[in-house]
Amino acid sequence: MSAILELSSISVQRGDRIILGPLDWQVLEGQRWVVLGPNGAGKTTLLQICSSLIHPTTGSITILGQTLGKVDVFELRTRIGLTSSALVDQLPSDELVMDVVLTAAYAMFGRWQEKYDLWDESRAMALLTALGVRELGNRVYGTLSDGEKKRVQIARALMADPELLLLDEPASALDLGGREDLLKRIETFSKDPLAPATVIVTHHIEEIPSGTTHALLLRDGKTVAQGEIESVINDENLSVAYGLPISVQAEHGRYFARAR
């Protein structure tokens, strides 16, 4: 399998503080990763690096075979599907939901003078349907609930048929029913042999979808453990990452935790 992401000794420094790293990490084709850790662990910073939104202070990163710093990031970003709180404010609140999804085909944040054909419109509607929000297509994006916006953002991230999918806390702001429904849809999508390599960032192991193959566990910007998910998500590693004794239970590919 070829490497989709390859990070070598990367670190990110802000002022005199290193907020991430040094870190080595590799995501291979067909893998489904979760990045897990407490607040301030460096998860969102890592996702910003993997999406080419920021560059590491030290080290090197290769994304889809291209070395960051030696490639046109605007072309590279068209091959990456991303949901992130950093992008939310860039989506026009007065745009129709259908157009929020469609404009991702051109990596744009608002409908302008570009033209979309029937295939584009059909794909956008199919993605909204797959995420359970088909009926929202003609609604104004700014009128949606936070949970509805999450689903629309995932549909948008998939619009350009990305080779790498990065989801920042996709299940946050959802109630229990909404969370479980979305995780089931992500699980179904991941079973498609043509689905891209996926990285999901979350605070909570209950939000890890079944079918996730690997995990990266962070604390204070450093790796606690990484590898196949069964070897990473356990009592010992979670207790170290979160700083208190934790018991982990696994059931049908899902994980649940409580303090001991």
Phi, psi and chi 1 to 4 in degrees:
 res  aa     phi    psi   chi1   chi2   chi3   chi4
   1 MET       -  140.7  -68.5 -174.0  -68.4      -
   2 SER   -85.5  156.4   58.8      -      -      -
   3 ALA   -82.1  127.5      -      -      -      -
   4 ILE   -86.9  -41.5  -59.8  -63.5      -      -
   5 LEU  -129.6  138.1  -79.1  170.4      -      -
   6 GLU  -143.1  109.4 -167.1  160.4   10.3      -
   7 LEU  -107.5  127.3  -75.9   64.6      -      -
   8 SER  -122.7  110.5  -60.1      -      -      -
   9 SER    51.1   41.6  -59.1      -      -      -
  10 ILE   -82.5  148.6   66.3  106.1      -      -
  11 SER  -147.3  156.1   66.5      -      -      -
  12 VAL  -127.3  125.3  176.9      -      -      -
  13 GLN  -116.2  134.4 -174.3  168.1  -18.3      -
  14 ARG  -124.0  111.7  -65.7  -70.5 -179.1  -95.2
  15 GLY    67.2 -126.6      -      -      -      -
  16 ASP  -101.1   13.7   59.4   -4.0      -      -
  17 ARG  -115.9  132.4  179.2  168.2  170.3 -103.5
  18 ILE   -88.6  114.6  -63.9  176.8      -      -
  19 ILE   -95.2  -11.5   62.7  172.4      -      -
  20 LEU  -152.8  133.2  179.8   67.5      -      -
  21 GLY    97.6 -177.2      -      -      -      -
  22 PRO   -66.9  144.1   24.0  -32.3      -      -
  23 LEU  -140.6  133.2  174.5   67.4      -      -
  24 ASP  -116.8  133.9  -66.7  -72.4      -      -
  25 TRP  -159.7  143.5 -175.7   41.2      -      -
  26 GLN  -138.9  132.1 -171.5  178.6   68.6      -
  27 VAL  -115.6  122.8  175.0      -      -      -
  28 LEU   -98.8  160.9  -58.7 -179.0      -      -
  29 GLU   -55.0  134.1 -175.3  177.7   -8.7      -
  30 GLY    86.4   -5.9      -      -      -      -
  31 GLN   -84.6  153.1  -68.4 -178.7  -19.2      -
  32 ARG  -124.4  105.7  -47.5  -84.2  179.0 -100.4
  33 TRP  -102.9  149.4  -80.3   80.0      -      -
  34 VAL  -120.1  136.5   62.0      -      -      -
  35 VAL  -108.4  121.2  178.3      -      -      -
  36 LEU  -128.3  147.7 -171.5   71.1      -      -
  37 GLY   165.1  166.7      -      -      -      -
  38 PRO   -72.3  174.7   27.4  -34.8      -      -
  39 ASN   -56.3  137.7  -69.7  -25.9      -      -
  40 GLY    81.1    8.9      -      -      -      -
  41 ALA   -76.6  -17.5      -      -      -      -
  42 GLY   104.3   11.5      -      -      -      -
  43 LYS   -64.3  -49.6  -56.7 -176.8  -59.4  -62.2
  44 THR   -67.2  -38.1  -63.4      -      -      -
  45 THR   -60.0  -42.3  -60.0      -      -      -
  46 LEU   -61.7  -42.4  176.1   61.4      -      -
  47 LEU   -65.4  -36.3 -152.3   66.7      -      -
  48 GLN   -65.2  -36.5  -70.7  177.6  -37.1      -
  49 ILE   -66.3  -45.1  -70.2  174.0      -      -
  50 CYS   -66.6  -22.6  -66.0      -      -      -
  51 SER   -96.5    4.1   60.4      -      -      -
  52 SER    71.1   14.3   79.3      -      -      -
  53 LEU   -73.1  -30.1  -68.4  177.4      -      -
  54 ILE  -135.3  161.4   65.6  172.8      -      -
  55 HIS  -106.9  147.6  -70.6 -129.5      -      -
  56 PRO   -69.2  154.7   25.7  -33.4      -      -
  57 THR   -70.1  -41.8  -53.9      -      -      -
  58 THR  -134.7  163.8   63.1      -      -      -
  59 GLY    87.8 -177.1      -      -      -      -
  60 SER  -133.9  152.8   64.7      -      -      -
  61 ILE  -137.6  132.9  172.7  170.2      -      -
  62 THR  -112.0  125.7  -59.7      -      -      -
  63 ILE  -119.6  119.3  -52.7  172.5      -      -
  64 LEU    52.2   40.8  -60.3  171.9      -      -
  65 GLY    81.6    1.7      -      -      -      -
  66 GLN  -113.7  133.4  -55.2  -65.0  -40.3      -
  67 THR   -84.4  123.9  -58.8      -      -      -
  68 LEU   -62.3  131.0 -158.0   58.9      -      -
  69 GLY   102.9  -14.4      -      -      -      -
  70 LYS  -126.5   21.2  -60.6  179.7 -179.9  179.4
  71 VAL  -143.6  152.8   63.1      -      -      -
  72 ASP   -72.8  107.3 -177.0  -18.5      -      -
  73 VAL   -65.8  -25.8  -65.6      -      -      -
  74 PHE   -68.9  -33.4  -64.1  102.1      -      -
  75 GLU   -74.2  -40.0  -70.4 -173.2    7.7      -
  76 LEU   -62.6  -39.7 -178.4   60.7      -      -
  77 ARG   -65.8  -22.6  -71.9  170.3 -170.3  167.3
  78 THR   -69.2  -14.6   63.2      -      -      -
  79 ARG   -98.3    2.1  -57.3  167.6   62.5 -169.2
  80 ILE  -120.5  128.7  -58.1  169.5      -      -
  81 GLY   -95.9  129.9      -      -      -      -
  82 LEU  -137.9  131.7  172.2   66.6      -      -
  83 THR  -116.4  131.6   68.5      -      -      -
  84 SER  -160.1  147.5  169.1      -      -      -
  85 SER   -60.5  -25.9   57.0      -      -      -
  86 ALA   -67.4  -21.1      -      -      -      -
  87 LEU   -95.2  -16.5  -63.1 -179.9      -      -
  88 VAL   -57.5  -45.3  170.8      -      -      -
  89 ASP   -69.2  -15.6  -66.6  -20.9      -      -
  90 GLN   -85.8  -12.2  -61.7 -175.5   55.9      -
  91 LEU   -84.6  123.4  -64.4  174.1      -      -
  92 PRO   -62.9  127.1  -18.8   31.3      -      -
  93 SER   -70.0  -19.9   61.2      -      -      -
  94 ASP   -96.6    8.2   58.8  -10.1      -      -
  95 GLU   -82.4  144.9 -165.0   90.9  -88.3      -
  96 LEU   -66.7  146.1  -70.0  179.2      -      -
  97 VAL   -55.5  -43.3  165.9      -      -      -
  98 MET   -56.6  -40.8 -174.4   69.4  167.6      -
  99 ASP   -74.0  -31.6  -71.3  -22.8      -      -
 100 VAL   -57.9  -39.8  167.9      -      -      -
 101 VAL   -76.7  -46.8  177.7      -      -      -
 102 LEU   -57.6  -43.0  -87.8  173.9      -      -
 103 THR   -65.1  -16.0   51.0      -      -      -
 104 ALA   -64.9  -22.5      -      -      -      -
 105 ALA   -61.6  -25.7      -      -      -      -
 106 TYR  -112.9   13.2  -72.2   91.1      -      -
 107 ALA    54.4   40.8      -      -      -      -
 108 MET  -110.3  163.3  -61.5  179.0   65.9      -
 109 PHE  -115.6   21.5  -70.6  101.5      -      -
 110 GLY  -178.0  144.3      -      -      -      -
 111 ARG   -69.2  132.1 -170.4   84.2 -178.3 -115.8
 112 TRP  -128.0 -115.7 -173.0 -125.6      -      -
 113 GLN  -110.0    5.0  -64.8  179.4  -24.9      -
 114 GLU   -69.7  154.9   71.7  -77.5   -1.9      -
 115 LYS  -112.5  143.1  -64.9 -174.6 -178.3  -61.8
 116 TYR  -120.4  138.8  -59.7   94.1      -      -
 117 ASP   -94.2 -178.1   56.8   25.5      -      -
 118 LEU   -62.5  -34.1 -177.0   60.1      -      -
 119 TRP   -62.9  -44.1 -174.7   92.2      -      -
 120 ASP   -59.9  -46.9  -69.2  -35.6      -      -
 121 GLU   -65.3  -39.1  -66.0  174.9   -5.6      -
 122 SER   -65.7  -40.7  -63.3      -      -      -
 123 ARG   -65.6  -43.9  176.8  167.7  175.5   78.5
 124 ALA   -60.1  -44.1      -      -      -      -
 125 MET   -67.1  -37.8 -173.7   56.3   70.4      -
 126 ALA   -63.8  -38.5      -      -      -      -
 127 LEU   -69.6  -41.1  -71.0  169.1      -      -
 128 LEU   -61.7  -38.2  -71.1  171.3      -      -
 129 THR   -64.9  -45.1  -59.2      -      -      -
 130 ALA   -62.4  -29.6      -      -      -      -
 131 LEU   -91.8    3.0  -88.6  -61.1      -      -
 132 GLY    80.9   19.9      -      -      -      -
 133 VAL  -130.9   33.9  -73.3      -      -      -
 134 ARG   -55.7  -39.3  177.9 -172.8  178.2   92.2
 135 GLU   -68.8   -9.8   72.3  -78.8    1.0      -
 136 LEU   -90.2   -0.5  -59.6 -179.2      -      -
 137 GLY   -54.0  -36.4      -      -      -      -
 138 ASN  -100.7    9.5  -69.3  -41.3      -      -
 139 ARG   -82.7  157.5  -74.1  -92.2  -57.3  -84.9
 140 VAL   -80.6  130.3  174.2      -      -      -
 141 TYR   -54.8  -40.6  178.3   73.3      -      -
 142 GLY   -66.9  -14.0      -      -      -      -
 143 THR   -90.0   -3.9   67.3      -      -      -
 144 LEU   -79.0  156.9  -55.6 -174.8      -      -
 145 SER   -73.1  165.8   68.9      -      -      -
 146 ASP   -59.8  -40.1  -71.7  -17.1      -      -
 147 GLY   -64.8  -40.6      -      -      -      -
 148 GLU   -66.0  -38.9  -70.9  169.8  -24.1      -
 149 LYS   -62.5  -38.0  -73.3  178.5  178.9  178.0
 150 LYS   -57.3  -45.9  -74.8  -79.4 -173.7  179.3
 151 ARG   -66.5  -40.4  -66.5  173.2 -175.5 -108.9
 152 VAL   -64.3  -39.8  171.7      -      -      -
 153 GLN   -64.1  -36.2  -70.0  164.2   25.6      -
 154 ILE   -68.2  -41.9  -64.7  172.8      -      -
 155 ALA   -59.0  -42.1      -      -      -      -
 156 ARG   -62.0  -42.1  174.5 -177.8  166.6   83.3
 157 ALA   -62.2  -27.9      -      -      -      -
 158 LEU   -91.5   -9.4  -68.1  167.0      -      -
 159 MET   -58.2  -41.5 -179.6   62.9 -164.6      -
 160 ALA   -85.9   14.0      -      -      -      -
 161 ASP    53.3   61.6 -164.5   16.8      -      -
 162 PRO   -69.3  157.4   29.1  -37.3      -      -
 163 GLU   -90.7  -14.2  -61.4  165.3   62.2      -
 164 LEU  -141.2  130.1  171.6   63.6      -      -
 165 LEU  -117.1  123.8 -179.0   62.7      -      -
 166 LEU  -119.4  117.6  -53.0  172.6      -      -
 167 LEU  -118.9  116.8  -57.2  179.0      -      -
 168 ASP   -95.1  105.8 -169.0    4.0      -      -
 169 GLU    48.7   59.7  -61.4 -172.2   61.9      -
 170 PRO   -64.0  -24.5   24.6  -34.9      -      -
 171 ALA   -98.2    1.3      -      -      -      -
 172 SER   -69.0  153.6   68.2      -      -      -
 173 ALA    71.3    7.1      -      -      -      -
 174 LEU  -102.7  143.5  -61.8 -179.5      -      -
 175 ASP   -75.4  177.8   59.7   24.3      -      -
 176 LEU   -57.8  -46.5  177.2   60.9      -      -
 177 GLY   -64.1  -43.3      -      -      -      -
 178 GLY   -64.5  -40.2      -      -      -      -
 179 ARG   -61.7  -49.2 -177.8 -168.1   77.4 -177.2
 180 GLU   -65.5  -37.7  -68.2  -56.9  -58.1      -
 181 ASP   -64.3  -44.5  178.4   72.2      -      -
 182 LEU   -66.2  -42.7  178.8   60.0      -      -
 183 LEU   -63.2  -35.8  -66.9 -179.4      -      -
 184 LYS   -65.4  -38.8  177.5   60.3   70.0  174.3
 185 ARG   -67.7  -39.8  -68.5  175.9 -171.3  -86.2
 186 ILE   -64.5  -41.1  -67.9  174.5      -      -
 187 GLU   -60.3  -46.1  175.6 -169.7   -9.5      -
 188 THR   -61.7  -43.5  -60.5      -      -      -
 189 PHE   -61.8  -40.3  170.8   76.5      -      -
 190 SER   -67.2  -19.5   69.4      -      -      -
 191 LYS   -77.6  -14.6  -68.8  177.9 -179.8  177.6
 192 ASP   -66.0  124.5 -173.9  -26.5      -      -
 193 PRO   -61.6  -17.7   18.9  -30.4      -      -
 194 LEU   -94.9    1.3  -61.2  179.0      -      -
 195 ALA   -66.0  144.2      -      -      -      -
 196 PRO   -73.1  162.7   29.1  -36.0      -      -
 197 ALA   -58.5  141.2      -      -      -      -
 198 THR  -128.7  139.5  -55.7      -      -      -
 199 VAL  -126.1  121.3  177.0      -      -      -
 200 ILE  -112.6  131.3  -67.0  177.6      -      -
 201 VAL  -103.3  133.9  165.3      -      -      -
 202 THR  -154.2  159.6 -177.7      -      -      -
 203 HIS   -88.3  -25.3  -66.1  -68.7      -      -
 204 HIS  -118.9  129.8  -51.6  -68.4      -      -
 205 ILE   -69.6  -19.3   68.3  171.0      -      -
 206 GLU   -66.2  -17.0  -66.5   81.6    4.5      -
 207 GLU   -96.8   10.6  -64.4  177.2   -1.6      -
 208 ILE   -83.2  118.9  -58.4  173.7      -      -
 209 PRO   -70.8  148.0   14.3  -16.4      -      -
 210 SER   -60.1  143.3  179.2      -      -      -
 211 GLY    99.9   -9.2      -      -      -      -
 212 THR   -65.8  131.4  -58.4      -      -      -
 213 THR   -98.7  -30.4   60.6      -      -      -
 214 HIS  -139.0  159.3  -67.8   73.4      -      -
 215 ALA  -140.3  144.0      -      -      -      -
 216 LEU  -121.1  120.4  170.6   63.1      -      -
 217 LEU  -109.6  123.3 -172.1   56.5      -      -
 218 LEU  -116.9  151.7  -62.5  174.6      -      -
 219 ARG  -149.4  127.4  177.2 -177.7  171.5   90.6
 220 ASP    53.5   37.5  -64.2  -30.3      -      -
 221 GLY    81.3    1.2      -      -      -      -
 222 LYS  -120.0  158.1  -66.0 -179.1  172.4   56.5
 223 THR   -77.3  125.8  -58.4      -      -      -
 224 VAL   -86.4  -44.9  173.4      -      -      -
 225 ALA  -163.5  153.2      -      -      -      -
 226 GLN  -152.5  151.9   63.1  170.6  -70.0      -
 227 GLY   143.2 -158.3      -      -      -      -
 228 GLU   -60.0  140.9  -66.7 -175.3   -1.0      -
 229 ILE   -60.2  -34.7 -168.8  166.0      -      -
 230 GLU   -64.3  -28.1  -63.0   85.8   -5.4      -
 231 SER   -88.1  -12.4   67.3      -      -      -
 232 VAL  -102.5  -45.5  173.0      -      -      -
 233 ILE   -85.2   89.3  -53.3  -60.3      -      -
 234 ASN  -145.6  173.6   57.2   41.2      -      -
 235 ASP   -55.8  -48.4  -65.8    4.6      -      -
 236 GLU   -62.4  -50.6 -180.0 -178.7   -2.0      -
 237 ASN   -67.1  -42.3  -69.2  -25.5      -      -
 238 LEU   -65.3  -36.8  -92.5  -69.8      -      -
 239 SER   -64.1  -40.9  -62.8      -      -      -
 240 VAL   -65.5  -44.8  170.7      -      -      -
 241 ALA   -65.5  -39.4      -      -      -      -
 242 TYR  -101.6   -4.2  -72.9   91.0      -      -
 243 GLY    74.6   24.1      -      -      -      -
 244 LEU  -157.2  157.1   76.9  163.2      -      -
 245 PRO   -65.2  125.6  -20.0   32.2      -      -
 246 ILE  -127.8  139.6  -69.1  177.8      -      -
 247 SER  -106.0  134.4  -66.6      -      -      -
 248 VAL  -115.7  137.4  177.6      -      -      -
 249 GLN  -122.4  140.9  -68.7 -178.8  -47.1      -
 250 ALA  -117.3  137.7      -      -      -      -
 251 GLU  -150.3  114.9 -177.6  178.3  -21.6      -
 252 HIS    52.9   43.9  -55.2  -59.2      -      -
 253 GLY    81.2    1.8      -      -      -      -
 254 ARG  -110.0  157.5  -64.3  -72.4  -57.9  -79.6
 255 TYR  -127.0  145.1  -66.7   85.6      -      -
 256 PHE  -139.3  144.6  -52.9   91.5      -      -
 257 ALA  -136.4  150.8      -      -      -      -
 258 ARG  -149.6  156.3   64.3  179.5  178.4   84.1
 259 ALA   -73.5  140.4      -      -      -      -
 260 ARG   -85.4      -  -68.3 -157.8  -59.8  -91.1
